[in-house]
Amino acid sequence: MYILVVFCQIEHRLIKTEVPFFKKNQAEKSKSAKNQGGGRDTSWGGISSWYDETVEKENSYQKELILPNLLRLLDIKKGEKIIDIACGQGFFAREYSKHGASVAGTDISPELISIANERSQGSGAVFNVSSANKQQFPNSAFDKASCILALQDIEDLNGTIFEVGRLLKPGGLFVAVINHPAFRVPKRSSWVVDEKNKIQFRRVDEYISETKVKFEVHPGSTSSPQADQITTYFHRPLQSYFKALEKAGLAVVRLEEWVSNKESQPGPRSDMENKARREFPLFMALVARH
């Protein structure tokens, strides 16, 4: 067991909290994560720099829309232990630390974990490479857990949710944010404009079927030295998430749907576009209690 020294930025004083972390070295952990089934089906490590820039830029959905709502739902108390599963480059984990939590972040991508460690020096958050469905922490180690915009990229949903249930203390809280499964189905949903009636609506060709879709991330981008990457998205209807949570001993206590905070530039279609944004939510948040 290692001693995690957490710098609480609210109180500006040193707190010592015992949290068990990996004992393997980084190379062993990276190899282990890659060999475990059911993590991110395709690691985003190959486009880690682009992903980091996308999340960290001003007016990103992560900063402007998801973060304020996430902090409200988690209602973080000083000293709580929180794990952020599939944490990427650690954006949300760092924010949890700012609110006084003792934070662990895990992701299958060693490249993203490297960025997380670089960006999080002094924050108190600790990051390790790990597959989402096989965490190396003891039972009931955390008060709260989150998985933000990642469950849709993970093949082993049941295994990942089971790990959440295992890691949470009795009464612990889990918050997951996903692309809204009813309206955002890759290659099976799209925007349609009805010029005659001046409306924009959402066409959905499939919903109930679980599908595995490969698509290109930031196709044609020239702003990043990293090449475009083919990654995998797992569409599931809402019932699949509820069933997985129930099997893991987690009960959904709240569901929220978040619409886009963007606005179209003035133009002939701007009114219908803005109305459509307000009516068809981008994201869904599931809050479950152990």
C-alpha positions in Angstrom: 0.0 0.0 0.0 1.3 3.4 -1.0 0.5 6.7 0.7 -1.1 9.2 -1.6 -0.3 12.7 -0.6 -3.1 14.9 -1.7 -2.7 18.6 -2.0 -6.2 20.0 -1.2 -6.4 23.2 -3.2 -9.4 24.4 -1.3 -7.8 24.4 2.2 -4.2 24.9 0.9 -3.0 22.4 3.5 -1.4 19.0 3.3 -3.6 15.9 3.7 -2.5 12.3 3.8 -4.9 9.7 2.6 -4.2 6.0 2.2 -5.3 4.7 -1.2 -4.0 1.4 -2.7 -2.4 1.8 -6.1 -0.7 -0.4 -8.6 2.5 -2.1 -7.7 3.5 -3.0 -11.3 5.9 -0.7 -13.1 4.6 1.4 -16.0 5.8 -1.0 -18.8 4.2 -4.0 -17.1 0.9 -2.1 -16.6 0.8 -1.0 -20.2 1.3 -4.6 -21.4 -1.3 -5.9 -19.0 -3.9 -3.4 -20.0 -3.4 -4.2 -23.7 -3.9 -7.9 -23.1 -7.0 -7.6 -21.0 -10.2 -8.0 -23.0 -13.1 -5.5 -22.7 -11.3 -2.3 -22.1 -11.5 0.3 -24.8 -11.9 -1.8 -27.9 -9.6 0.6 -29.7 -7.4 2.7 -27.5 -7.4 6.4 -28.3 -3.7 6.5 -27.6 -2.8 6.9 -31.2 -4.6 10.3 -31.3 -3.8 11.3 -27.7 -2.5 14.8 -28.6 -5.5 15.6 -30.8 -7.9 14.3 -28.1 -6.2 16.3 -25.4 -6.4 19.5 -27.5 -10.1 18.8 -28.2 -11.1 18.4 -24.6 -8.9 21.2 -23.2 -9.8 23.9 -25.7 -12.2 26.7 -24.7 -15.9 26.1 -25.3 -15.5 22.4 -25.5 -18.5 20.3 -24.5 -16.4 18.8 -21.7 -15.6 22.2 -20.1 -18.8 24.2 -20.8 -21.6 21.6 -20.6 -20.5 18.4 -19.0 -18.3 19.5 -16.2 -20.7 21.9 -14.4 -23.5 19.3 -14.5 -21.1 16.5 -13.4 -19.9 18.4 -10.4 -23.5 19.1 -9.4 -24.4 15.4 -9.6 -21.3 14.2 -7.8 -21.7 16.8 -5.1 -18.1 16.1 -4.0 -17.2 16.3 -0.3 -13.7 17.0 0.9 -11.7 13.8 1.5 -14.0 11.6 -0.6 -12.2 8.9 -2.6 -13.3 9.0 -6.3 -12.2 6.9 -9.3 -12.6 8.1 -12.8 -12.7 5.1 -15.1 -11.5 5.6 -18.7 -10.3 9.0 -17.6 -8.4 9.9 -20.8 -6.0 12.7 -20.2 -7.4 13.4 -16.7 -9.4 16.5 -17.3 -12.3 15.5 -15.0 -10.1 13.8 -12.4 -8.1 17.1 -12.0 -11.4 19.0 -11.4 -12.5 16.5 -8.7 -9.1 17.1 -6.9 -9.8 20.8 -7.0 -12.9 20.2 -4.9 -11.0 18.3 -2.2 -11.4 14.7 -3.3 -8.7 12.0 -3.3 -8.7 10.9 -6.9 -7.5 7.9 -9.0 -7.9 7.9 -12.7 -7.4 4.9 -15.0 -7.4 4.4 -18.7 -6.2 1.7 -21.1 -4.1 4.2 -23.1 -0.6 4.7 -21.8 -0.3 7.7 -24.0 -3.3 9.4 -22.4 -2.2 8.4 -18.9 1.2 10.0 -19.6 -0.5 13.3 -20.5 -2.7 13.0 -17.4 0.4 12.7 -15.2 2.1 15.6 -16.8 -0.9 17.9 -16.6 -1.8 16.8 -13.0 1.4 17.4 -11.2 0.6 19.0 -7.8 -3.1 18.3 -8.2 -3.1 15.2 -5.9 -4.7 13.0 -8.6 -2.9 9.8 -9.4 -3.2 8.0 -12.7 -2.5 4.4 -13.9 -2.9 2.3 -17.0 -5.8 -0.2 -16.6 -8.5 -1.8 -18.6 -11.9 -0.6 -17.6 -13.2 -4.1 -16.8 -10.2 -5.1 -14.6 -9.2 -2.5 -12.0 -6.4 -3.3 -9.5 -8.1 -1.8 -6.4 -9.6 -3.7 -3.5 -13.4 -4.0 -2.9 -15.2 -1.0 -1.6 -12.2 1.3 -2.1 -14.1 4.4 -3.3 -17.0 6.6 -2.3 -17.9 7.6 -5.8 -17.0 6.7 -9.4 -17.5 8.2 -12.8 -17.1 7.2 -16.4 -17.5 10.1 -18.8 -18.2 9.6 -22.5 -16.4 6.2 -22.5 -18.9 3.4 -21.9 -19.9 3.7 -25.6 -16.3 3.0 -26.5 -16.0 -0.1 -24.2 -16.9 -3.5 -25.5 -17.3 -5.3 -22.1 -20.1 -3.2 -20.6 -21.2 -5.7 -18.1 -17.7 -6.4 -16.9 -16.9 -2.6 -16.5 -20.1 -1.9 -14.6 -19.5 -4.9 -12.4 -16.1 -3.4 -11.5 -17.8 -0.2 -10.6 -20.1 -2.1 -8.2 -17.1 -3.9 -6.7 -15.1 -0.8 -6.2 -17.9 1.3 -4.6 -18.6 1.3 -0.9 -22.2 0.5 0.1 -24.2 3.6 -0.7 -21.6 4.8 -3.1 -22.5 6.9 -6.1 -21.7 6.2 -9.8 -22.2 8.8 -12.6 -21.9 7.9 -16.2 -22.3 10.2 -19.2 -22.9 8.8 -22.6 -23.8 10.1 -26.1 -27.6 9.9 -26.1 -28.4 6.4 -27.4 -31.8 7.3 -28.7 -30.7 10.1 -31.0 -26.9 9.6 -31.7 -26.4 6.3 -33.4 -23.3 6.4 -35.5 -24.1 5.7 -39.2 -27.7 5.0 -38.3 -28.9 8.5 -37.4 -28.6 11.9 -39.0 -30.0 15.5 -39.2 -32.7 16.0 -41.8 -34.1 19.4 -43.0 -37.7 19.9 -44.0 -37.4 23.2 -46.0 -41.2 23.3 -46.7 -42.1 23.3 -43.0 -39.0 25.0 -41.8 -38.0 22.3 -39.3 -34.9 20.3 -38.7 -35.4 16.8 -37.2 -33.5 13.7 -36.3 -33.7 10.6 -38.4 -33.0 7.4 -36.6 -32.8 4.2 -38.7 -32.0 1.8 -35.9 -32.2 1.9 -32.1 -33.0 -1.3 -30.3 -30.3 -3.4 -31.9 -26.9 -3.4 -30.3 -24.3 -2.5 -33.0 -20.5 -2.3 -33.3 -19.5 0.5 -35.6 -16.1 1.4 -36.8 -15.5 5.1 -37.8 -12.7 7.5 -38.4 -11.7 10.0 -35.7 -11.1 13.6 -36.9 -10.9 12.5 -40.6 -8.7 14.7 -42.8 -7.3 16.7 -39.9 -4.0 18.4 -40.6 -3.6 20.2 -37.2 -2.2 17.1 -35.5 1.0 15.2 -36.3 -0.8 12.0 -35.3 -2.6 10.2 -38.1 -6.3 9.7 -38.3 -7.4 6.6 -36.4 -10.2 4.0 -36.9 -11.9 3.5 -33.6 -15.0 1.5 -32.5 -18.3 2.7 -31.1 -20.7 0.3 -29.4 -24.3 1.5 -29.7 -26.7 0.1 -27.1 -30.3 0.9 -26.2 -31.0 2.4 -22.9 -32.2 -0.9 -21.4 -28.8 -2.5 -21.9 -27.3 0.1 -19.5 -30.1 -0.4 -16.9 -29.7 -4.2 -17.0 -25.9 -4.0 -16.6 -26.3 -1.6 -13.6 -28.9 -3.9 -12.0 -26.7 -7.0 -12.4 -23.9 -5.1 -10.6 -26.1 -4.2 -7.7 -26.5 -0.6 -8.8 -29.9 1.2 -8.8 -30.5 4.2 -11.1 -31.7 7.1 -9.0 -31.5 9.8 -11.6 -31.5 10.3 -15.4 -30.8 13.6 -17.1 -30.6 14.6 -20.8 -28.4 17.4 -21.7 -28.9 19.5 -24.9 -26.2 21.3 -26.8 -25.0 24.7 -25.5 -24.0 25.8 -29.0 -25.8 28.4 -31.2 -25.8 28.7 -35.0 -24.5 31.8 -36.6 -27.4 34.0 -38.0 -28.6 32.6 -41.3 -31.6 31.1 -43.2 -31.5 27.9 -41.2 -30.3 29.2 -37.8 -33.7 29.2 -36.1 -34.5 25.7 -37.0 -31.0 24.5 -36.1 -31.2 26.1 -32.7 -34.6 24.7 -32.0 -33.5 21.2 -33.0 -30.5 21.5 -30.6 -32.9 22.3 -27.8 -35.2 19.4 -28.6 -32.7 16.6 -29.3 -30.3 16.0 -26.4 -26.6 15.3 -27.1 -25.8 13.5 -23.9 -27.4 11.4 -21.2 -26.3 11.2 -17.6 -27.1 8.1 -15.5 -26.7 8.3 -11.7 -26.7 5.0 -9.8 -26.4 4.2 -6.2 -24.7 1.0 -4.8 
